[in-house]
Amino acid sequence: MAQVVLENVYKSFPTRHNERVTPVVAQSSLLAPIDAPSVVEKETQEPKQTVSVLRNINLSVADGEFMVLVGPSGCGKSTLLRLIAGLEKISGGNVWVGDRLVNELPPKARDIAMVFQNYALYPHMTVYDNLAFGLRRTLRSDKQRTPSLDNLLVRVTRGLPKQLRYTTARERAVDDRVRNVAQLLQIEALLNRLPKQLSGGQKQRVALGRAIARNPQVFLMDEPLSNLDAKLRAETRAQIVKLQRQLGTTTVYVTHDQTEAMTMGDRIAVMNQGQIQQVAPPLELYNRPATRFVAEFIGSPPMNFLPVQFHAPLSITHPQFRCTLPDRWANVLQNYDQQTLILGIRPEHFHLSTPAPENLLVQIDLVEALGNDTYLAVSFVKQGIQPSLIATTATNTLQVRIPPDQKVSIGEQLWLSLSLDKLHFFEYESGKAIWSD
Ligand SMILES: Nc1ncnc2c1ncn2[C@@H]1O[C@H](COP(=O)(O)OP(=O)(O)OP(=O)(O)O)[C@@H](O)[C@H]1O
């Protein structure tokens, strides 16, 4: 077990700004004499540029912690994981695993096991051998060399029935570990099968088993569940969490799925465009998102955002409604008098209400009844004042959650009130959260 610490980690990839150049080179090479420099040579002569994919990453994963990296596609999650694994080299900063600085260490010296979404099992080996393969190598590198008497006995008994054959100490250790892991993951019955004889979920369990069998200091998992169907994903999700708790192995888990992040992580690091926006336990991310980006990313359906005008001491106005905020906002908001702020409201923090200036008059565009919950997509019924401010809302549609027993239909008009103690505010330009305490 070990902690993983990233200090000011930076990663850039080389790129050539040859998007315009390439076609020209390609074209000229068609016309060029045979002995002209090749396209490849010409391309490498272009000035190299770099694109920075991760910037100023500081993250400390505690010993035994389950840390989830979450963020939209392309934000740099996999790259960060690959940097920890040593599959990519960092461009700046430090990576620590335990008390070792691993910047220059190759992957196999880092004592880390990685699980990918595509399982990466050896197709020609049985489940048993897939589990045993890495182990044999690990034990060999542990210098548990086979004594020569062992070797002799193995050779002499090779032709005998299986029960009578002699096995080496190392092979017995491997066998013990394989069977333990198979029991833990409930794949004992599958040990003699080939990967092609397994379902997706079973393959994923074998891939997990392979990582566990090596008993590494750290597990790195890159979207390991994304090839599974919804039901199996939920089951395997729970199983991974349970296993991780049992083993207590420090884990960094990458996903773009916020449900996975919220249900699995001790803490979650939310990433966007190569930077970490916030690191916090799941509920804290939900209750106290540090930025508008985090607020929108965590929670399903996402938080609604409305531009409102703030008037000290405690009132906000929107073309469609106005309301007075609880006292606790007075202090923090006094510097924003007469400014536009972004009001954030989660779908679950609206309530069906009565006509009043502090309530929102909306029309139902869509109803989604999901048994336990009913979600509405609603739009404002235009009431006339300051329509320009409404136009600055990215979308004029709000997502609202109402009790499932409430009968509503498309086209119906409703009044909604806000849970005043649940409001969020963000600075208009920077998107930074303003907290009332
Ligand atoms: N070898 C590479 N060379 C150049 N650019 C790269 C390389 N690997 C990744 N990138 C770029 O780095 C950015 C981050 O990629 P990364 O795979 O880490 O994102 P991600 O958050 O894991 O996305 P996804 O969820 O889609 O897998 C992307 O813009 C990607 O195009």
The ligand as a Gaussian input file, in Angstrom:
#p B3LYP/6-31G(d) Opt

LIG

0 1
 N       -0.001000      10.580000     -27.696000
 C       -0.676000      11.730000     -27.833000
 N       -0.268000      12.695000     -28.686000
 C       -0.939000      13.867000     -28.799000
 N       -2.056000      14.170000     -28.126000
 C       -2.517000      13.248000     -27.269000
 C       -1.879000      11.985000     -27.064000
 N       -2.587000      11.281000     -26.135000
 C       -3.624000      12.069000     -25.783000
 N       -3.594000      13.240000     -26.448000
 C       -4.550000      14.352000     -26.307000
 O       -4.607000      14.693000     -24.947000
 C       -5.925000      15.059000     -24.580000
 C       -6.347000      14.241000     -23.383000
 O       -6.490000      12.902000     -23.762000
 P       -6.927000      11.773000     -22.730000
 O       -7.008000      10.474000     -23.471000
 O       -6.068000      11.844000     -21.540000
 O       -8.402000      12.269000     -22.354000
 P       -9.535000      11.548000     -21.525000
 O      -10.009000      12.560000     -20.558000
 O       -9.046000      10.264000     -20.985000
 O      -10.629000      11.325000     -22.626000
 P      -11.612000      10.066000     -22.889000
 O      -12.619000      10.053000     -21.781000
 O      -12.229000      10.396000     -24.219000
 O      -10.753000       8.838000     -22.929000
 C       -6.796000      14.859000     -25.792000
 O       -7.010000      16.109000     -26.393000
 C       -5.973000      13.958000     -26.665000
 O       -6.243000      14.214000     -28.018000

